[in-house]
Amino acid sequence: MSSEQIIMQCGLIDMAKYLSKGVDFTGEKSGVASIEKTGPGGNFLMDDLTLALLRDTEEFFHTPYMDLTGETSDPKSSKSMLAIAHQKVVDVQNAYVSRVPGTVLENIKRFFYDKYQDKNVSRLD
């Protein structure tokens, strides 16, 4: 599994957690007044309740692993789930600092480099 796939699955877990909380239908959130006002075949996109709750952090799903801006006017400004995951992986890799001392890391790298070089030489013979 790739690092990007793991990051994307974090976004899916966020979705599952959000959905597992259920939907609040108490009081005005049930939308009965909005449904009656709009009527059959109506459009709820400009309804006061829709606009009030549209991007509320309590009501609207959010995860840092997905672009949910809905930006469609400029495709370059909206990133795919894979692009977001890849950038997160790059950020994590760049921020990583090994706890293994530098001399030990260098010796390990040199050991395997030398082993690799020996194998290549023996294959040429």
GUDODREN-58620 format. One record per residue: residue in three letters; residue number from 0; x, y, z of N, C-alpha, C in turn. Coordinates in steps of 0.05 Angstrom, whole numbers, always signed. Example, Ala and Ser with C-alpha at 12.3 -4.5 7.8 and 13.67 -1.06 7.14 Angstrom:
BEGIN
+--------+-----+--------+--------+--------+--------+--------+--------+--------+--------+--------+
: residu : num :    nxx :    nyy :    nzz :   caxx :   cayy :   cazz :    cxx :    cyy :    czz :
+--------+-----+--------+--------+--------+--------+--------+--------+--------+--------+--------+
:    ala :   0 :   +264 :   -114 :   +156 :   +246 :    -90 :   +156 :   +264 :    -66 :   +156 :
:    ser :   1 :   +257 :    -45 :   +142 :   +273 :    -21 :   +143 :   +258 :     +1 :   +157 :
+--------+-----+--------+--------+--------+--------+--------+--------+--------+--------+--------+
This chain:
BEGIN
+--------+-----+--------+--------+--------+--------+--------+--------+--------+--------+--------+
: residu : num :    nxx :    nyy :    nzz :   caxx :   cayy :   cazz :    cxx :    cyy :    czz :
+--------+-----+--------+--------+--------+--------+--------+--------+--------+--------+--------+
:    met :   0 :    +17 :    -23 :     +0 :     +0 :     +0 :     +0 :    +18 :    +25 :     +0 :
:    ser :   1 :    +11 :    +44 :    -16 :    +27 :    +69 :    -17 :    +21 :    +87 :     +6 :
:    ser :   2 :    +39 :   +105 :    +12 :    +35 :   +125 :    +33 :    +10 :   +142 :    +26 :
:    glu :   3 :     +7 :   +149 :     +1 :    -16 :   +165 :     -7 :    -42 :   +150 :     -1 :
:    gln :   4 :    -43 :   +124 :     -6 :    -67 :   +108 :     +0 :    -74 :   +109 :    +29 :
:    ile :   5 :    -54 :   +108 :    +46 :    -59 :   +109 :    +75 :    -71 :   +136 :    +82 :
:    ile :   6 :    -60 :   +158 :    +71 :    -71 :   +185 :    +76 :   -100 :   +187 :    +66 :
:    met :   7 :   -106 :   +176 :    +42 :   -133 :   +178 :    +32 :   -152 :   +162 :    +50 :
:    gln :   8 :   -143 :   +139 :    +61 :   -160 :   +124 :    +79 :   -165 :   +139 :   +105 :
:    cys :   9 :   -147 :   +157 :   +113 :   -152 :   +174 :   +136 :   -176 :   +192 :   +130 :
:    gly :  10 :   -178 :   +202 :   +106 :   -201 :   +218 :    +98 :   -227 :   +202 :    +99 :
:    leu :  11 :   -226 :   +177 :    +90 :   -249 :   +160 :    +90 :   -258 :   +153 :   +119 :
:    ile :  12 :   -238 :   +149 :   +136 :   -244 :   +144 :   +165 :   -258 :   +169 :   +177 :
:    asp :  13 :   -248 :   +193 :   +169 :   -261 :   +217 :   +179 :   -290 :   +218 :   +170 :
:    met :  14 :   -296 :   +210 :   +145 :   -323 :   +209 :   +135 :   -340 :   +190 :   +151 :
:    ala :  15 :   -329 :   +166 :   +156 :   -344 :   +146 :   +171 :   -350 :   +156 :   +200 :
:    lys :  16 :   -331 :   +169 :   +212 :   -336 :   +180 :   +240 :   -357 :   +201 :   +239 :
:    tyr :  17 :   -357 :   +218 :   +219 :   -377 :   +239 :   +216 :   -405 :   +227 :   +213 :
:    leu :  18 :   -407 :   +207 :   +195 :   -433 :   +195 :   +190 :   -443 :   +179 :   +214 :
:    ser :  19 :   -424 :   +167 :   +230 :   -432 :   +151 :   +252 :   -445 :   +168 :   +275 :
:    lys :  20 :   -441 :   +194 :   +274 :   -453 :   +211 :   +294 :   -483 :   +215 :   +289 :
:    gly :  21 :   -491 :   +210 :   +265 :   -519 :   +213 :   +258 :   -526 :   +242 :   +250 :
:    val :  22 :   -551 :   +246 :   +243 :   -560 :   +273 :   +234 :   -579 :   +284 :   +254 :
:    asp :  23 :   -575 :   +309 :   +261 :   -592 :   +323 :   +281 :   -617 :   +334 :   +267 :
:    phe :  24 :   -640 :   +324 :   +275 :   -665 :   +333 :   +263 :   -682 :   +348 :   +284 :
:    thr :  25 :   -670 :   +358 :   +304 :   -685 :   +373 :   +325 :   -690 :   +402 :   +317 :
:    gly :  26 :   -712 :   +412 :   +325 :   -718 :   +440 :   +321 :   -718 :   +448 :   +292 :
:    glu :  27 :   -706 :   +472 :   +286 :   -706 :   +482 :   +259 :   -689 :   +465 :   +240 :
:    lys :  28 :   -671 :   +449 :   +251 :   -653 :   +432 :   +234 :   -669 :   +411 :   +219 :
:    ser :  29 :   -693 :   +405 :   +228 :   -709 :   +386 :   +213 :   -717 :   +397 :   +186 :
:    gly :  30 :   -717 :   +424 :   +183 :   -722 :   +436 :   +157 :   -751 :   +436 :   +149 :
:    val :  31 :   -770 :   +430 :   +167 :   -798 :   +429 :   +160 :   -808 :   +456 :   +148 :
:    ala :  32 :   -800 :   +478 :   +161 :   -809 :   +504 :   +152 :   -797 :   +510 :   +124 :
:    ser :  33 :   -772 :   +502 :   +120 :   -760 :   +506 :    +93 :   -773 :   +489 :    +72 :
:    ile :  34 :   -780 :   +465 :    +79 :   -794 :   +447 :    +60 :   -821 :   +459 :    +52 :
:    glu :  35 :   -836 :   +467 :    +72 :   -862 :   +479 :    +67 :   -860 :   +505 :    +50 :
:    lys :  36 :   -841 :   +522 :    +57 :   -837 :   +547 :    +42 :   -829 :   +542 :    +13 :
:    thr :  37 :   -811 :   +523 :     +9 :   -800 :   +518 :    -18 :   -820 :   +503 :    -35 :
:    gly :  38 :   -833 :   +483 :    -23 :   -854 :   +468 :    -38 :   -842 :   +447 :    -56 :
:    pro :  39 :   -860 :   +430 :    -68 :   -851 :   +408 :    -85 :   -836 :   +418 :   -109 :
:    gly :  40 :   -814 :   +405 :   -115 :   -798 :   +412 :   -138 :   -782 :   +437 :   -134 :
:    gly :  41 :   -782 :   +448 :   -110 :   -767 :   +473 :   -105 :   -738 :   +470 :   -102 :
:    asn :  42 :   -724 :   +492 :   -100 :   -695 :   +492 :    -98 :   -687 :   +501 :    -70 :
:    phe :  43 :   -672 :   +484 :    -56 :   -664 :   +491 :    -28 :   -637 :   +504 :    -27 :
:    leu :  44 :   -624 :   +508 :    -49 :   -596 :   +519 :    -49 :   -595 :   +547 :    -38 :
:    met :  45 :   -616 :   +563 :    -43 :   -616 :   +591 :    -33 :   -634 :   +594 :     -8 :
:    asp :  46 :   -643 :   +572 :     +4 :   -659 :   +573 :    +28 :   -643 :   +584 :    +51 :
:    asp :  47 :   -655 :   +599 :    +69 :   -641 :   +611 :    +91 :   -628 :   +590 :   +109 :
:    leu :  48 :   -642 :   +568 :   +114 :   -630 :   +547 :   +131 :   -606 :   +534 :   +117 :
:    thr :  49 :   -608 :   +529 :    +91 :   -586 :   +518 :    +77 :   -561 :   +536 :    +78 :
:    leu :  50 :   -565 :   +561 :    +74 :   -543 :   +580 :    +74 :   -531 :   +583 :   +103 :
:    ala :  51 :   -548 :   +582 :   +123 :   -539 :   +585 :   +150 :   -522 :   +561 :   +159 :
:    leu :  52 :   -529 :   +537 :   +150 :   -516 :   +513 :   +159 :   -496 :   +501 :   +139 :
:    leu :  53 :   -494 :   +514 :   +115 :   -478 :   +502 :    +93 :   -449 :   +496 :   +101 :
:    arg :  54 :   -435 :   +514 :   +113 :   -407 :   +509 :   +119 :   -402 :   +510 :   +149 :
:    asp :  55 :   -423 :   +506 :   +165 :   -420 :   +505 :   +194 :   -403 :   +481 :   +201 :
:    thr :  56 :   -383 :   +485 :   +218 :   -364 :   +463 :   +224 :   -379 :   +440 :   +238 :
:    glu :  57 :   -400 :   +445 :   +252 :   -415 :   +424 :   +265 :   -432 :   +408 :   +245 :
:    glu :  58 :   -442 :   +422 :   +225 :   -461 :   +410 :   +206 :   -448 :   +399 :   +181 :
:    phe :  59 :   -426 :   +410 :   +173 :   -414 :   +403 :   +148 :   -389 :   +386 :   +152 :
:    phe :  60 :   -387 :   +364 :   +137 :   -364 :   +347 :   +139 :   -338 :   +361 :   +131 :
:    his :  61 :   -317 :   +357 :   +146 :   -291 :   +369 :   +140 :   -269 :   +349 :   +146 :
:    thr :  62 :   -250 :   +348 :   +128 :   -226 :   +333 :   +133 :   -203 :   +347 :   +118 :
:    pro :  63 :   -179 :   +347 :   +130 :   -156 :   +359 :   +116 :   -146 :   +342 :    +92 :
:    tyr :  64 :   -157 :   +318 :    +88 :   -148 :   +300 :    +68 :   -163 :   +302 :    +42 :
:    met :  65 :   -183 :   +320 :    +40 :   -199 :   +323 :    +16 :   -205 :   +352 :    +11 :
:    asp :  66 :   -207 :   +360 :    -14 :   -214 :   +387 :    -21 :   -245 :   +388 :    -24 :
:    leu :  67 :   -258 :   +400 :     -5 :   -287 :   +402 :     -6 :   -296 :   +430 :    -11 :
:    thr :  68 :   -279 :   +446 :    -24 :   -287 :   +474 :    -29 :   -308 :   +476 :    -50 :
:    gly :  69 :   -310 :   +456 :    -67 :   -330 :   +458 :    -89 :   -322 :   +477 :   -111 :
:    glu :  70 :   -297 :   +485 :   -111 :   -287 :   +503 :   -131 :   -286 :   +490 :   -158 :
:    thr :  71 :   -302 :   +501 :   -177 :   -303 :   +489 :   -203 :   -296 :   +509 :   -225 :
:    ser :  72 :   -294 :   +535 :   -218 :   -288 :   +555 :   -238 :   -260 :   +553 :   -248 :
:    asp :  73 :   -241 :   +544 :   -231 :   -214 :   +540 :   -239 :   -204 :   +513 :   -230 :
:    pro :  74 :   -204 :   +493 :   -248 :   -197 :   +466 :   -241 :   -169 :   +464 :   -227 :
:    lys :  75 :   -151 :   +482 :   -233 :   -125 :   +481 :   -221 :   -125 :   +489 :   -192 :
:    ser :  76 :   -145 :   +503 :   -183 :   -146 :   +511 :   -155 :   -158 :   +490 :   -137 :
:    ser :  77 :   -172 :   +471 :   -149 :   -183 :   +449 :   -133 :   -165 :   +424 :   -137 :
:    lys :  78 :   -156 :   +413 :   -115 :   -137 :   +390 :   -117 :   -152 :   +364 :   -114 :
:    ser :  79 :   -143 :   +344 :   -127 :   -154 :   +317 :   -125 :   -146 :   +305 :    -98 :
:    met :  80 :   -160 :   +285 :    -90 :   -154 :   +271 :    -65 :   -125 :   +260 :    -66 :
:    leu :  81 :   -117 :   +250 :    -89 :    -90 :   +239 :    -92 :    -69 :   +261 :    -89 :
:    ala :  82 :    -74 :   +284 :   -102 :    -55 :   +307 :   -100 :    -52 :   +317 :    -71 :
:    ile :  83 :    -74 :   +318 :    -57 :    -73 :   +327 :    -29 :    -58 :   +306 :    -12 :
:    ala :  84 :    -63 :   +280 :    -17 :    -49 :   +259 :     -2 :    -20 :   +259 :     -8 :
:    his :  85 :    -13 :   +263 :    -34 :    +16 :   +264 :    -41 :    +30 :   +287 :    -28 :
:    gln :  86 :    +17 :   +310 :    -27 :    +30 :   +334 :    -14 :    +33 :   +328 :    +16 :
:    lys :  87 :    +14 :   +315 :    +28 :    +16 :   +309 :    +57 :    +39 :   +290 :    +62 :
:    val :  88 :    +42 :   +270 :    +44 :    +65 :   +251 :    +47 :    +91 :   +266 :    +44 :
:    val :  89 :    +93 :   +284 :    +24 :   +118 :   +299 :    +21 :   +123 :   +316 :    +45 :
:    asp :  90 :   +102 :   +329 :    +56 :   +106 :   +345 :    +81 :   +116 :   +329 :   +104 :
:    val :  91 :   +104 :   +305 :   +108 :   +112 :   +287 :   +130 :   +141 :   +278 :   +126 :
:    gln :  92 :   +148 :   +270 :   +101 :   +175 :   +261 :    +96 :   +195 :   +284 :   +101 :
:    asn :  93 :   +189 :   +308 :    +92 :   +207 :   +330 :    +96 :   +210 :   +338 :   +125 :
:    ala :  94 :   +190 :   +334 :   +141 :   +191 :   +341 :   +169 :   +203 :   +320 :   +186 :
:    tyr :  95 :   +207 :   +296 :   +175 :   +217 :   +273 :   +191 :   +246 :   +278 :   +198 :
:    val :  96 :   +253 :   +273 :   +223 :   +280 :   +274 :   +233 :   +285 :   +247 :   +247 :
:    ser :  97 :   +304 :   +232 :   +237 :   +310 :   +206 :   +248 :   +323 :   +209 :   +276 :
:    arg :  98 :   +316 :   +191 :   +294 :   +328 :   +191 :   +320 :   +354 :   +175 :   +320 :
:    val :  99 :   +360 :   +162 :   +298 :   +385 :   +148 :   +296 :   +407 :   +168 :   +290 :
:    pro : 100 :   +429 :   +167 :   +304 :   +451 :   +186 :   +300 :   +461 :   +185 :   +271 :
:    gly : 101 :   +469 :   +209 :   +261 :   +477 :   +211 :   +233 :   +500 :   +193 :   +225 :
:    thr : 102 :   +519 :   +189 :   +243 :   +541 :   +171 :   +237 :   +532 :   +142 :   +233 :
:    val : 103 :   +512 :   +133 :   +249 :   +501 :   +106 :   +246 :   +487 :   +104 :   +219 :
:    leu : 104 :   +471 :   +124 :   +213 :   +457 :   +123 :   +187 :   +477 :   +122 :   +164 :
:    glu : 105 :   +497 :   +138 :   +166 :   +517 :   +139 :   +144 :   +532 :   +112 :   +142 :
:    asn : 106 :   +538 :    +99 :   +164 :   +551 :    +73 :   +163 :   +532 :    +52 :   +151 :
:    ile : 107 :   +507 :    +53 :   +158 :   +487 :    +34 :   +146 :   +485 :    +38 :   +116 :
:    lys : 108 :   +483 :    +63 :   +108 :   +482 :    +69 :    +79 :   +507 :    +60 :    +64 :
:    arg : 109 :   +530 :    +65 :    +77 :   +555 :    +57 :    +64 :   +557 :    +26 :    +62 :
:    phe : 110 :   +548 :    +12 :    +83 :   +548 :    -17 :    +84 :   +532 :    -28 :    +60 :
:    phe : 111 :   +508 :    -19 :    +57 :   +491 :    -29 :    +36 :   +500 :    -20 :     +8 :
:    tyr : 112 :   +511 :     +4 :     +7 :   +522 :    +13 :    -19 :   +545 :     -5 :    -27 :
:    asp : 113 :   +562 :    -11 :     -8 :   +585 :    -28 :    -14 :   +576 :    -56 :    -23 :
:    lys : 114 :   +555 :    -67 :     -9 :   +544 :    -93 :    -15 :   +533 :    -93 :    -44 :
:    tyr : 115 :   +519 :    -72 :    -50 :   +507 :    -69 :    -77 :   +528 :    -68 :    -98 :
:    gln : 116 :   +549 :    -52 :    -92 :   +571 :    -50 :   -111 :   +585 :    -77 :   -116 :
:    asp : 117 :   +589 :    -92 :    -94 :   +601 :   -119 :    -96 :   +585 :   -137 :   -114 :
:    lys : 118 :   +558 :   -137 :   -111 :   +541 :   -154 :   -127 :   +542 :   -146 :   -157 :
:    asn : 119 :   +543 :   -120 :   -162 :   +545 :   -111 :   -190 :   +571 :   -119 :   -202 :
:    val : 120 :   +593 :   -118 :   -187 :   +619 :   -126 :   -198 :   +619 :   -156 :   -204 :
:    ser : 121 :   +608 :   -172 :   -185 :   +609 :   -201 :   -189 :   +591 :   -209 :   -213 :
:    arg : 122 :   +570 :   -194 :   -218 :   +553 :   -201 :   -241 :   +567 :   -195 :   -267 :
:    leu : 123 :   +584 :   -176 :   -267 :   +598 :   -169 :   -292 :   +620 :   -189 :   -298 :
:    asp : 124 :   +629 :   -204 :   -278 :   +651 :   -224 :   -283 :   +641 :   -248 :   -298 :
+--------+-----+--------+--------+--------+--------+--------+--------+--------+--------+--------+
